[in-house]
């Protein structure tokens, strides 16, 4: 009996800001352009945020159907990221009944911004942060997919002794298909109580996925301007209530290699 796998739980390797259970196919190279404009409440002088923004360029390469590696660079603090995604379980029925897809994402992040005080004894390790996420998703039917994302972030260096080096978060995201190539997406990351939760906001985003041939185009509204994991989980300082909303987009292009 051939396993009946669930395909297309999500259309992109991210739901909005956060990773989805999906990975690049074997020998496929995903090229991702992400951009977040400035805050809408910055006013007409900044054209409601369109004059400002941050950008991330990323690549994800599928070594196999269950393993992929990624590399990205964000303009914010000139941050590079190197990551790995491993799909441990695939939702299926038939020969085996597995109700969810389970993927692990782990990555390291390096700031390359020049030191504020170059005369200090600055350590290279102070530039580093790390994250690990357990991504658990179920495609309930052809329209609805839900994902849980328990997450851990570690900063080697924080601003004050009272700040947290280790941050825990619980993420939830979903996708509802409204048409053959159009869906509405949402995700929320809850910060567990601590100094980080006191100083920063939970990340909350709404958006749309539009499929156009070999591209996936995502447009969204979020209170997180940063697009790498430690940034949007532990350093979101925008508030929906105060109008700190950032309009953004992700554009995926898939390049099949070695075929």
Beta strands, then each sheet from edge to edge (+ up, - down):
strand 1: 4-5
strand 2: 28-39
strand 3: 53-62
strand 4: 67-74
strand 5: 79-89
strand 6: 92-93
strand 7: 101-111
strand 8: 128-139
strand 9: 144-155
strand 10: 166-179
strand 11: 182-191
strand 12: 203-212
strand 13: 215-222
strand 14: 246-256
sheet 1: 1+ 6-
sheet 2: 2+ 3- 4+ 5- 7+ 8- 9+ 10- 11+ 12- 13+ 14- 2+
end
